[in-house]
Amino acid sequence: MTLSLGRITAMILRHLYLAPRTLESWAEAIYWPVVDLLIWGLTTRWVESSGGEVPRLALIVLTGVVFWQVVWRANYEISVNLLEEFWNQNMSNLFATPLNVWEWSVSLVALGLLKNILTLIVGIGGVWLLYRLSIFEVGWMLLPFLFSLMMSGWFMGFTASALIIYFGRRLQGLAWIVGFALAPFSAVFYPVSALPGWAQVVSSALPMTYVFEGMRQILRGAPMPLATLWLSFGLNLLYLTLSILFFSTMFEWSRAKGLGRLE
């Protein structure tokens, strides 16, 4: 068997020509490394600035990991299920039936809720089995915290889906990007005070921030300010309403242009 340098070069060039034209290529080369550097860099700086003595650090970080999975799963189930209809070339067939966009949206939210329960069972069980730490130490606040985080994932999912359903698969990378774009500002593993001033302003506008800050307060033995929890729900309700309206508008515009073009 002989190898042709020309054919090998042709295949390399084929992918290099396509790379700058896809969102996924830019995300893999730039976005994901930057997000990782921000999240774990800020976490490390916070621990160092605390003298390396952060009370209950392991439980705080692991609870943050499990809680963020709730946001991620809620977002993922909405936006990636939309993409699966594109990949299966089923979008036109789906909406040729009496199914309307609201019924479809509710089904995705319900499906995401069921899968989120499984994710939580695995996450909470894994933390206990591997590290003998209990996320249930958050107490009864666990339930409102988790519901607030699911609402956050839903508004991210509908926002990403709105853009995908109008512009098509060239923006399909948003299904994975949108959720983690807000992670560095959401204080998942570190307090808001670890962020620079301008980032704290962004953080204060995100409902997830108040949940993660509240989680850390409770794990350190402090009471949870209920006003903070209500603020989280209020922001989520506002963003979720706006994202659903945005999705509905983009869906109607896309349908007017023809859903078949997306396949």
CORJO-V55091 format. One record per residue. RES is the residue in one small letter. PHI is phi in whole degrees, 0 to 359 (999 if undefined). OMEGA is omega in whole degrees, 0 to 359 (* if undefined). NEAR is the number of other ideal C-beta (glycine too) atoms within 8 Angstrom. Layout:
# CORJO-V55091
RES PHI OMEGA NEAR
RES PHI OMEGA NEAR
This chain:
# CORJO-V55091
m 999 179 2
t 251 179 3
l 257 179 5
s 259 178 6
l 298 180 6
g 297 181 6
r 291 178 7
i 296 179 9
t 297 180 8
a 298 180 8
m 292 177 8
i 296 180 8
l 296 178 8
r 304 181 8
h 285 179 8
l 293 178 7
y 294 183 8
l 280 188 9
a 306 182 8
p 292 184 7
r 267 182 7
t 242 180 10
l 295 181 11
e 299 181 8
s 295 178 11
w 294 181 10
a 296 181 12
e 295 184 8
a 277 188 7
i 237 190 8
y 298 185 10
w 296 176 9
p 300 180 8
v 293 179 8
v 299 179 12
d 299 179 8
l 297 180 8
l 294 185 9
i 296 185 12
w 280 175 8
g 294 179 8
l 294 178 13
t 297 180 12
t 296 179 8
r 296 179 10
w 296 179 13
v 297 180 10
e 296 181 8
s 291 178 7
s 270 180 8
g 76 180 5
g 73 182 6
e 240 177 5
v 264 182 9
p 301 176 5
r 59 184 8
l 303 183 8
a 300 181 8
l 293 179 11
i 297 182 13
v 293 181 10
l 292 176 12
t 295 176 13
g 299 179 12
v 299 181 9
v 294 180 13
f 297 181 15
w 292 176 12
q 298 177 11
v 295 177 15
v 298 183 15
w 299 182 11
r 295 179 13
a 298 177 19
n 294 185 15
y 298 185 14
e 296 180 15
i 282 187 18
s 285 182 16
v 285 174 9
n 296 174 10
l 297 180 13
l 298 179 12
e 298 176 8
e 293 175 10
f 294 183 13
w 299 180 6
n 272 181 6
q 53 187 7
n 241 186 8
m 297 180 12
s 296 180 10
n 297 183 7
l 299 184 10
f 266 168 11
a 278 177 5
t 274 177 6
p 293 179 3
l 302 175 7
n 252 188 6
v 295 180 9
w 288 177 6
e 298 179 8
w 297 181 11
s 295 180 12
v 296 179 8
s 296 179 8
l 291 178 13
v 296 180 11
a 295 178 8
l 297 178 10
g 297 179 17
l 297 179 10
l 297 181 8
k 290 178 10
n 293 177 13
i 298 178 8
l 297 179 8
t 300 180 11
l 295 180 12
i 300 179 8
v 295 182 8
g 295 181 12
i 295 178 11
g 295 180 8
g 295 178 8
v 298 180 14
w 289 184 11
l 292 185 6
l 275 188 6
y 234 182 8
r 54 176 4
l 240 184 9
s 246 176 6
i 291 179 14
f 293 176 7
e 293 174 8
v 295 176 11
g 81 185 7
w 295 179 4
m 292 179 12
l 305 185 10
l 293 177 7
p 297 176 9
f 302 184 14
l 294 180 11
f 294 178 8
s 297 180 15
l 293 176 15
m 296 177 14
m 300 178 14
s 298 177 16
g 298 180 18
w 294 182 15
f 291 174 13
m 295 182 16
g 297 180 17
f 291 178 15
t 295 178 12
a 297 182 15
s 295 179 13
a 299 180 14
l 288 181 11
i 293 185 16
i 288 177 11
y 267 185 10
f 267 175 6
g 88 188 10
r 291 178 8
r 293 176 8
l 250 184 10
q 296 177 12
g 299 179 10
l 298 180 12
a 302 180 14
w 258 187 9
i 281 190 12
v 302 182 14
g 301 184 13
f 283 177 10
a 296 181 7
l 265 183 11
a 302 181 11
p 298 182 10
f 267 187 11
s 269 178 12
a 56 184 14
v 294 185 11
f 246 185 10
y 220 181 10
p 287 179 8
v 300 181 10
s 297 179 5
a 283 181 11
l 273 172 13
p 294 186 5
g 306 183 6
w 295 180 6
a 287 177 10
q 294 177 11
v 295 177 8
v 298 182 9
s 301 182 13
s 293 180 8
a 267 183 6
l 256 181 12
p 294 181 15
m 296 182 15
t 304 185 14
y 291 177 12
v 290 182 15
f 292 176 13
e 295 178 12
g 295 178 15
m 301 181 15
r 294 178 10
q 299 182 11
i 294 181 14
l 294 176 12
r 267 176 8
g 94 180 4
a 270 177 6
p 288 179 5
m 274 176 10
p 293 182 8
l 297 178 6
a 300 179 6
t 294 179 11
l 296 179 16
w 295 177 8
l 296 177 10
s 299 179 15
f 295 180 12
g 297 178 9
l 296 179 12
n 298 180 13
l 298 179 9
l 297 183 8
y 292 180 11
l 293 178 12
t 298 180 8
l 295 182 9
s 292 178 14
i 292 177 10
l 296 178 8
f 297 179 11
f 297 180 15
s 299 179 9
t 296 181 9
m 294 178 12
f 296 181 12
e 295 177 8
w 296 180 9
s 292 180 11
r 294 178 9
a 295 178 6
k 276 179 6
g 108 180 6
l 294 180 10
g 299 181 7
r 293 182 7
l 282 183 10
e 263 * 9
